[in-house]
Amino acid sequence: MPATPSADHTPARGVAHEQVTSRPASATRLSLSHITAQNETNLLGTVHGGVVMTLVDSVAGVVAARHSGGPAVTASMDEMVFLVPVRVGDVVHFTAQVNWTGRSSMEVGVRITADRWDSVSAQVHVATAYLVFVAVDEEGKPRAVPQVVPETDEDHRRMREAEIRRSHRLARRQAIISSREGTE
Ligand SMILES: CC(C)(COP(=O)(O)OP(=O)(O)OC[C@H]1O[C@@H](n2cnc3c(N)ncnc32)[C@H](O)[C@@H]1OP(=O)(O)O)[C@@H](O)C(=O)NCCC(=O)NCCS
C-alpha cells in the first residue's frame, strides 16, 4: 500500500470515497522516474532489486488508490524477472496502469525501463511486474471498485492476459489447498 491517509485505513479529512462505476484505463495511468543513487546498491555495485520493487509497489499503489477512489492494499505480486541490471546514476522509469478489475481487486501492471546515465543509447527494458491490489474500506474490508474500461488494442490485450494470470493464481491456490488436504 502506498502512503495512504492513515495506517488504519481512515481517509484523511476531506477525502471521501468516490461513487463511480467505471473508469477508462487511461484515467489513472501514471509514470514515475527515479535517478538511482550510491546508497541503493547491492554488493555487486548495481542497484538493489528491493529498491526497484519498493518503487513498483509505490507507483502501483497510487494507481490503485486513484482508480478505486480510496485506500487499496497490496494483496499479491507476481513473479518479477529482472532482465538487465540497473546501474547507479541510471534514470529508471515506472509506467503503471490498471489492467483488470474484479469486484474489489485490481491488477496493476508496471513496466520498468531505464536510461543509462552515461550514454545516449536506446532505453532498456528492466522488468515488468503485475500486482493485485484490493480496495478496502475504513475497517480494512474489501469494497467494490469501478470497472476498468479498456480503450486501445493494447488495453484489451492487457486485460485478456490479466484474466489468464488471475485464473492461474486461483488454480494454483486451489491445487495447493487440495494437495495439503491430501497430506494432512
Ligand atoms: C487483501 C485482503 C484485504 C483480502 O481480504 P479477504 O478477506 O481475504 O478478501 P476476500 O477473500 O473477500 O477477497 C477479496 C478480493 O481480494 C482478492 N484476493 C484476496 N487475496 C488475494 C491474493 N492473495 N491474490 C490476489 N487476489 C486476492 C480476491 O480474489 C477478491 O477479489 P474480487 O473481490 O475482485 O473477486 C486481506 O488479505 C489483507 O488485508 N491482506 C493484507 C494486505 C496488506 O497489508 N498488504 C501490505 C503488505 S505489507
The ligand as an SDF file (V2000), in Angstrom:
LIG
                    3D

 48 50  0  0  0  0  0  0  0  0999 V2000
   -6.0980   -8.3530    0.7000 C   0  0  0  0  0  0  0  0  0  0  0  0
   -7.1630   -8.5440    1.7740 C   0  0  0  0  0  0  0  0  0  0  0  0
   -7.8770   -7.2090    2.0380 C   0  0  0  0  0  0  0  0  0  0  0  0
   -8.1620   -9.5640    1.2400 C   0  0  0  0  0  0  0  0  0  0  0  0
   -9.0840   -9.7810    2.2600 O   0  0  0  0  0  0  0  0  0  0  0  0
  -10.0070  -11.1070    2.2620 P   0  0  0  0  0  0  0  0  0  0  0  0
  -10.9200  -11.0250    3.4230 O   0  0  0  0  0  0  0  0  0  0  0  0
   -9.1550  -12.3100    2.0760 O   0  0  0  0  0  0  0  0  0  0  0  0
  -10.8440  -10.8450    0.9760 O   0  0  0  0  0  0  0  0  0  0  0  0
  -11.7380  -11.8210    0.0980 P   0  0  0  0  0  0  0  0  0  0  0  0
  -11.3980  -13.2600    0.2570 O   0  0  0  0  0  0  0  0  0  0  0  0
  -13.1540  -11.3840    0.3140 O   0  0  0  0  0  0  0  0  0  0  0  0
  -11.2740  -11.3850   -1.3640 O   0  0  0  0  0  0  0  0  0  0  0  0
  -11.4320  -10.0390   -1.7810 C   0  0  0  0  0  0  0  0  0  0  0  0
  -10.7410   -9.8810   -3.1060 C   0  0  0  0  0  0  0  0  0  0  0  0
   -9.3450   -9.9890   -2.9390 O   0  0  0  0  0  0  0  0  0  0  0  0
   -8.8240  -10.9350   -3.8380 C   0  0  0  0  0  0  0  0  0  0  0  0
   -7.6800  -11.5640   -3.1860 N   0  0  0  0  0  0  0  0  0  0  0  0
   -7.5960  -11.9710   -1.9090 C   0  0  0  0  0  0  0  0  0  0  0  0
   -6.3710  -12.4980   -1.6790 N   0  0  0  0  0  0  0  0  0  0  0  0
   -5.6930  -12.4050   -2.8350 C   0  0  0  0  0  0  0  0  0  0  0  0
   -4.3780  -12.7820   -3.2360 C   0  0  0  0  0  0  0  0  0  0  0  0
   -3.5050  -13.3560   -2.4110 N   0  0  0  0  0  0  0  0  0  0  0  0
   -4.0110  -12.5400   -4.5160 N   0  0  0  0  0  0  0  0  0  0  0  0
   -4.8480  -11.9590   -5.3770 C   0  0  0  0  0  0  0  0  0  0  0  0
   -6.1210  -11.5650   -5.0560 N   0  0  0  0  0  0  0  0  0  0  0  0
   -6.5250  -11.8020   -3.7890 C   0  0  0  0  0  0  0  0  0  0  0  0
   -9.9590  -11.9030   -4.0880 C   0  0  0  0  0  0  0  0  0  0  0  0
   -9.8010  -12.6170   -5.3060 O   0  0  0  0  0  0  0  0  0  0  0  0
  -11.1420  -10.9500   -4.1280 C   0  0  0  0  0  0  0  0  0  0  0  0
  -11.1930  -10.3240   -5.4030 O   0  0  0  0  0  0  0  0  0  0  0  0
  -12.6000   -9.8100   -6.0580 P   0  0  0  0  0  0  0  0  0  0  0  0
  -13.3700   -9.0830   -4.9850 O   0  0  0  0  0  0  0  0  0  0  0  0
  -12.1810   -8.8800   -7.1390 O   0  0  0  0  0  0  0  0  0  0  0  0
  -13.2810  -11.0360   -6.5490 O   0  0  0  0  0  0  0  0  0  0  0  0
   -6.5350   -9.0620    3.1060 C   0  0  0  0  0  0  0  0  0  0  0  0
   -5.9950  -10.3610    2.8960 O   0  0  0  0  0  0  0  0  0  0  0  0
   -5.4420   -8.1540    3.6270 C   0  0  0  0  0  0  0  0  0  0  0  0
   -5.7440   -7.1240    4.2390 O   0  0  0  0  0  0  0  0  0  0  0  0
   -4.1810   -8.5330    3.4310 N   0  0  0  0  0  0  0  0  0  0  0  0
   -3.0670   -7.7250    3.8770 C   0  0  0  0  0  0  0  0  0  0  0  0
   -2.7200   -6.6670    2.8150 C   0  0  0  0  0  0  0  0  0  0  0  0
   -1.5390   -5.8260    3.2310 C   0  0  0  0  0  0  0  0  0  0  0  0
   -1.4090   -5.4490    4.3660 O   0  0  0  0  0  0  0  0  0  0  0  0
   -0.6620   -5.5550    2.2600 N   0  0  0  0  0  0  0  0  0  0  0  0
    0.5390   -4.8500    2.5040 C   0  0  0  0  0  0  0  0  0  0  0  0
    1.5870   -5.8250    2.9160 C   0  0  0  0  0  0  0  0  0  0  0  0
    2.8890   -5.0700    3.8010 S   0  0  0  0  0  0  0  0  0  0  0  0
  1  2  1  0
  2  3  1  0
  2  4  1  0
  2 36  1  0
  4  5  1  0
  5  6  1  0
  6  7  2  0
  6  8  1  0
  6  9  1  0
  9 10  1  0
 10 11  2  0
 10 12  1  0
 10 13  1  0
 13 14  1  0
 14 15  1  0
 15 16  1  0
 15 30  1  0
 16 17  1  0
 17 18  1  0
 17 28  1  0
 18 19  1  0
 18 27  1  0
 19 20  2  0
 20 21  1  0
 21 22  1  0
 21 27  2  0
 22 23  1  0
 22 24  2  0
 24 25  1  0
 25 26  2  0
 26 27  1  0
 28 29  1  0
 28 30  1  0
 30 31  1  0
 31 32  1  0
 32 33  2  0
 32 34  1  0
 32 35  1  0
 36 37  1  0
 36 38  1  0
 38 39  2  0
 38 40  1  0
 40 41  1  0
 41 42  1  0
 42 43  1  0
 43 44  2  0
 43 45  1  0
 45 46  1  0
 46 47  1  0
 47 48  1  0
M  END
$$$$
